[in-house]
Amino acid sequence: LIAAALLLLGVIALLVQRTPEPAVEAQPLSSARPRSVIRLSSVRLLTLLLMVMGVIVGTVDIVSVAFAEQLNRPAAASGVLSVYAVGSCVSGLLFGALRPKFPLHRQLLVAALATGVTTLPLVAVNSIPGLAVAMLAAGLFFAPTMIVAMTLLERQVPERQVTEGMTWLLAGLNVGVALGAAGAGRIVDAAGVQWGFALALAAGIAVAVVAFRASSHSHAEAVARLIDAHLTS
């Protein structure tokens, strides 16, 4: 009920915003339909990045519950998952307030590498407090990575297709969550809880690899735009 109330408040707060709203542009009926932004390699890479990040979320959701049940403390799972969410929320707010000055492609690489590294402690937990600390660390860099990915998307797609681009990224995230949950459930049933955490670690490694590729690609595109702007001027 609290979550539903917060969702309603968030939707209302979003709807009353008018300052950042883009102007409506009338398009001729004969104008050609723009190509989908998913055709852009940068959008595909960012979507893949969000998908493997979603695998981490889906995995820790399932494995944390299984871990708490294994220790005969099933109710503790709710607190552990709350710690993960709160850590991500607070870090996202701080990141937005601080506005780091170094280039976005480097921000993406640093945040994604940190996201991958913070999955390491998960494979070594042996208690509920230890799991809570590991989950807090794992959640700290999730929101900043998402923020940077969305900001990069805004700069790499046509303004009129930003909403489509964000939809692709969020779809990738949700697909990843579903895959992580399904995969973790099967692994836990077949091999045990620790192997479920190993899936989160594997997804963390994948996040780092995809982020490196996306960062390099975004940097190359930024340089190309600067050269084009210089030549046209």
C-alpha positions in Angstrom: 0.0 0.0 0.0 2.9 2.4 0.8 4.5 1.5 -2.5 1.2 2.2 -4.4 0.8 5.6 -2.6 4.4 6.6 -3.5 3.8 5.5 -7.1 0.7 7.7 -7.3 2.6 10.7 -5.8 5.5 10.2 -8.2 3.2 10.1 -11.2 1.5 13.3 -10.1 4.8 15.0 -9.5 5.9 14.0 -13.0 2.7 15.2 -14.6 2.9 18.7 -13.1 6.4 19.2 -14.5 6.3 21.6 -17.5 9.7 23.3 -17.7 11.6 20.3 -19.3 8.7 19.4 -21.5 9.8 19.5 -25.2 7.7 21.7 -27.6 5.2 19.8 -29.8 6.2 20.0 -33.4 3.6 19.5 -36.1 4.8 16.9 -38.6 3.6 16.9 -42.2 1.4 13.8 -43.0 3.7 12.9 -45.8 6.9 13.0 -43.8 8.8 9.7 -43.7 8.6 7.7 -40.5 11.9 8.0 -38.6 14.0 4.8 -38.3 13.9 3.2 -34.9 16.8 4.2 -32.6 17.5 0.6 -31.8 19.3 0.5 -35.2 22.0 2.7 -33.6 24.8 0.6 -32.2 25.1 2.9 -29.2 21.5 2.3 -28.2 21.9 -1.4 -28.6 25.0 -1.4 -26.4 23.3 0.7 -23.7 20.2 -1.6 -23.8 22.4 -4.6 -23.4 24.2 -2.9 -20.5 20.9 -2.3 -18.7 19.8 -5.9 -19.5 22.8 -7.4 -17.7 22.4 -5.0 -14.9 18.8 -6.3 -14.6 20.1 -9.8 -14.4 22.0 -8.8 -11.2 18.7 -7.3 -9.7 16.7 -10.4 -10.6 19.3 -12.7 -9.2 19.8 -11.0 -5.9 16.1 -10.8 -5.4 15.7 -14.6 -5.6 18.9 -15.7 -4.0 18.5 -13.4 -1.0 15.2 -15.0 -0.2 16.6 -18.4 -0.7 19.6 -17.5 1.6 17.4 -16.3 4.4 15.2 -19.4 4.1 18.3 -21.6 4.3 19.2 -19.9 7.6 15.6 -20.3 8.8 15.1 -16.6 8.9 12.8 -16.0 5.9 11.5 -12.7 7.1 15.0 -11.2 7.1 15.0 -11.3 3.3 12.7 -8.2 3.2 15.2 -6.1 5.2 18.1 -7.2 3.1 16.3 -6.3 -0.2 15.3 -3.0 1.4 18.9 -2.2 2.1 19.8 -2.8 -1.6 17.0 -0.5 -2.7 17.8 2.2 -0.2 21.5 2.2 -1.1 20.7 2.6 -4.8 18.1 5.3 -4.1 20.5 7.4 -1.9 23.4 7.1 -4.2 21.3 8.1 -7.2 20.2 11.3 -5.4 23.7 12.1 -4.3 25.1 11.5 -7.8 22.4 13.8 -9.3 23.3 16.5 -6.8 27.0 16.3 -7.3 27.1 16.3 -11.1 30.6 14.9 -11.8 32.6 17.0 -14.3 34.6 14.3 -16.1 33.3 13.0 -19.5 30.1 10.8 -19.6 31.8 7.9 -21.2 34.3 7.7 -18.4 31.5 8.1 -15.8 29.8 5.1 -17.4 32.9 3.0 -17.3 33.7 3.9 -13.7 30.1 3.3 -12.4 29.7 0.1 -14.3 33.1 -1.3 -13.2 32.1 -0.5 -9.6 28.8 -2.2 -10.1 30.6 -5.3 -11.3 33.2 -5.2 -8.5 30.6 -4.9 -5.8 29.0 -8.3 -6.8 32.2 -10.0 -5.5 31.4 -9.9 -1.8 28.1 -11.7 -2.5 29.7 -15.0 -3.1 31.4 -14.9 0.3 28.5 -14.1 2.6 27.6 -16.5 5.4 25.2 -14.5 7.6 22.3 -12.1 7.3 24.3 -9.1 8.5 27.0 -10.0 6.0 24.5 -10.3 3.2 23.0 -6.9 4.2 26.4 -5.2 4.0 27.2 -6.8 0.7 23.8 -5.9 -0.7 24.2 -2.3 0.4 27.5 -2.1 -1.5 26.0 -3.8 -4.5 23.2 -1.3 -4.7 25.4 1.9 -4.3 26.4 2.1 -8.0 23.3 0.8 -9.7 21.3 4.1 -9.9 24.4 6.2 -10.9 25.1 3.7 -13.8 21.5 4.0 -14.9 21.6 7.8 -14.7 24.7 8.0 -16.9 23.3 5.5 -19.4 20.1 7.5 -19.8 22.1 10.8 -20.1 24.3 9.2 -22.8 21.2 8.1 -24.6 19.7 11.6 -24.6 22.8 12.9 -26.3 23.1 10.2 -28.9 19.5 10.0 -30.3 17.4 12.6 -32.1 15.5 14.8 -29.6 12.1 13.6 -30.9 13.0 10.0 -30.3 14.4 10.3 -26.8 11.3 8.6 -25.3 11.7 5.7 -27.6 15.3 5.3 -26.7 14.6 5.3 -23.0 11.8 2.8 -23.5 14.4 0.4 -25.2 16.7 0.8 -22.2 14.0 0.2 -19.6 12.7 -2.8 -21.6 16.3 -4.2 -21.6 16.4 -3.7 -17.8 13.1 -5.5 -17.3 14.1 -8.4 -19.6 17.3 -8.7 -17.6 15.4 -8.8 -14.2 13.2 -11.6 -15.6 16.1 -13.6 -16.9 18.0 -13.2 -13.7 15.1 -14.3 -11.5 14.4 -17.3 -13.7 18.0 -18.3 -14.0 18.7 -17.8 -10.3 15.7 -19.9 -9.3 16.8 -22.8 -11.4 20.4 -22.6 -10.2 19.4 -22.4 -6.5 17.1 -25.4 -6.8 19.7 -27.4 -8.7 23.0 -26.4 -7.1 22.4 -24.3 -4.0 22.4 -20.7 -2.9 26.1 -20.0 -3.4 25.9 -20.9 -7.0 23.0 -18.4 -7.3 25.3 -15.6 -6.1 27.8 -16.8 -8.6 25.3 -15.9 -11.3 25.2 -12.3 -9.9 29.0 -12.2 -10.1 29.0 -13.4 -13.7 26.4 -10.7 -14.6 28.7 -8.2 -12.8 31.6 -9.2 -15.1 29.3 -8.9 -18.1 28.3 -5.4 -17.0 32.0 -4.4 -16.9 32.7 -5.8 -20.3 29.6 -4.3 -22.0 30.3 -0.9 -20.3 33.9 -0.9 -21.6 32.5 -1.4 -25.2 29.7 1.1 -24.7 32.1 3.7 -23.2 34.6 3.3 -26.1 31.8 3.6 -28.6 30.3 6.7 -26.9 33.7 8.4 -26.8 34.3 7.7 -30.5 30.9 9.2 -31.4 31.5 12.3 -29.2 34.9 12.9 -31.0 33.2 12.4 -34.4 30.6 15.0 -33.5 33.2 17.5 -32.4 35.1 17.0 -35.7 31.9 17.4 -37.7 31.0 20.6 -35.8 34.5 22.0 -36.4 34.4 21.2 -40.1 31.0 22.8 -40.6 32.0 25.9 -38.7 
